[in-house]
Amino acid sequence: MDNIIATREVQVERKNFSIQFRENERGRFLRIIEEAHGRRNTVIVPSSGLDDFFAAMQVVLEAAAASAPPAAPAV
């Protein structure tokens, strides 16, 4: 049985995300659940890989921000 240490829910457009930090007899892990259109997808990252996971996300997000088109001027 998993013990939930922390949890947060986010809705983005028509998708619901549940981000949970949990632990069980095998250790601690991050669980990200995406629910949309009656379907559920889950990603689990062991705590030993969280630093690498977050570093990779940071690199990808920085690259995406750098290549984003300029914002339209305000009228």
C-alpha positions as CSV (number, residue, x, y, z in Angstrom):
1,M,0.0,0.0,0.0
2,D,1.3,3.4,-1.0
3,N,1.6,6.3,1.5
4,I,0.9,9.7,-0.1
5,I,3.4,12.3,1.2
6,A,2.2,15.2,-0.9
7,T,-0.3,15.8,-3.7
8,R,-1.4,18.6,-6.0
9,E,-4.0,18.7,-8.8
10,V,-3.9,20.9,-11.9
11,Q,-6.4,21.4,-14.7
12,V,-5.0,22.4,-18.1
13,E,-7.6,22.9,-20.8
14,R,-9.5,19.6,-20.8
15,K,-6.8,17.6,-19.0
16,N,-6.6,16.9,-15.3
17,F,-3.2,16.2,-13.8
18,S,-2.5,14.7,-10.4
19,I,1.0,15.0,-9.1
20,Q,1.8,12.9,-6.1
21,F,4.9,12.1,-4.1
22,R,4.5,8.7,-2.5
23,E,6.3,5.9,-0.8
24,N,5.9,2.2,-0.4
25,E,8.0,-0.7,0.8
26,R,10.2,-0.3,-2.3
27,G,11.0,3.4,-1.7
28,R,9.8,6.9,-2.6
29,F,8.6,8.1,-6.1
30,L,6.8,10.8,-8.0
31,R,3.6,9.8,-9.8
32,I,2.1,12.0,-12.5
33,I,-1.4,11.0,-13.6
34,E,-3.0,12.6,-16.7
35,E,-6.8,12.1,-17.1
36,A,-8.5,13.2,-20.3
37,H,-11.5,12.0,-22.3
38,G,-12.0,9.0,-20.0
39,R,-8.4,7.8,-20.4
40,R,-5.7,7.7,-17.8
41,N,-1.9,7.8,-18.3
42,T,0.7,7.5,-15.5
43,V,4.4,8.3,-15.3
44,I,6.3,7.1,-12.3
45,V,9.8,8.5,-11.5
46,P,11.8,6.9,-8.6
47,S,13.2,9.4,-6.1
48,S,16.7,8.4,-7.2
49,G,16.0,9.9,-10.6
50,L,14.1,13.1,-9.7
51,D,17.2,15.4,-10.0
52,D,17.9,14.1,-13.5
53,F,14.2,14.2,-14.4
54,F,13.8,17.9,-13.3
55,A,17.1,18.9,-15.0
56,A,15.9,17.4,-18.3
57,M,12.6,19.2,-17.9
58,Q,14.4,22.5,-17.3
59,V,16.5,22.1,-20.4
60,V,13.5,21.3,-22.6
61,L,11.4,24.2,-21.1
62,E,14.3,26.7,-21.6
63,A,14.7,25.6,-25.2
64,A,11.0,26.0,-25.8
65,A,11.0,29.5,-24.3
66,A,14.0,30.5,-26.4
67,S,12.3,29.4,-29.6
68,A,8.9,30.8,-28.8
69,P,7.6,33.4,-31.3
70,P,7.6,37.0,-29.9
71,A,4.5,38.1,-28.1
72,A,2.0,40.2,-30.1
73,P,2.2,43.9,-29.2
74,A,-0.6,45.1,-26.9
75,V,-3.2,47.4,-28.5
